[in-house]
Amino acid sequence: NQLFGFGQTVMDFASLSAETTSQARLASVLDTAVDGIIVISDSGRMLVFNKACEKLFGYPASEVLGENVNILMPSNYSDHHDEYIHSYLTTGHRKIIGIGRAVHGRHKDGSIFPLELSVGESATPDGRQFIGILRDLRPKVEAEERLDAVQAQLVRMARVNAMDEMGSALAHELNQPLTALMLYLQA
């Protein structure tokens, strides 16, 4: 039952091939995902950091894998993140798992930006792992700011238009008696 004399049986080679294919498929999904995907261990260490995260945070995966995920957070989140994980693991009380929410991330250059974060959990042979799906909210925030600016400009234009109409009405009302007075004086 040995295949090519390498000690691998036909059955083992088939399962190895299926596992390799599965891993390649997973890597492809992670790399082509538009949203950031981070997988962390129950101690907060990053195990997966996809290409969208590299673009989002400015770190190459090789630089952050194995590091605590709190390096990607502003201090108001990072100071308590490990406590939140520990609290969840001991009490089971969920604060963010299964609930999407808006948070802030910290880019490698130190800038803070808005994110939408959804967190799920998975039990693995290596322990609990948490999967975070991250969406950059900067385009949405910028669009909302542009919309607010356009709405404010429309309100100003409506006021100017109303003042223009009122000015026209006043001019018409004043022109009538003035024209009559001019005609009377000419007569």
Secondary structure as GFF3:
##gff-version 3
##sequence-region A 1 187
A	DSSP	alpha_helix	10	32	.	.	.	ID=ss1
A	DSSP	beta_strand	36	41	.	.	.	ID=ss2
A	DSSP	beta_strand	46	49	.	.	.	ID=ss3
A	DSSP	alpha_helix	51	57	.	.	.	ID=ss4
A	DSSP	alpha_helix	61	64	.	.	.	ID=ss5
A	DSSP	three_ten_helix	69	72	.	.	.	ID=ss6
A	DSSP	alpha_helix	75	91	.	.	.	ID=ss7
A	DSSP	beta_strand	101	106	.	.	.	ID=ss8
A	DSSP	beta_strand	112	124	.	.	.	ID=ss9
A	DSSP	beta_strand	127	136	.	.	.	ID=ss10
A	DSSP	alpha_helix	138	186	.	.	.	ID=ss11
###
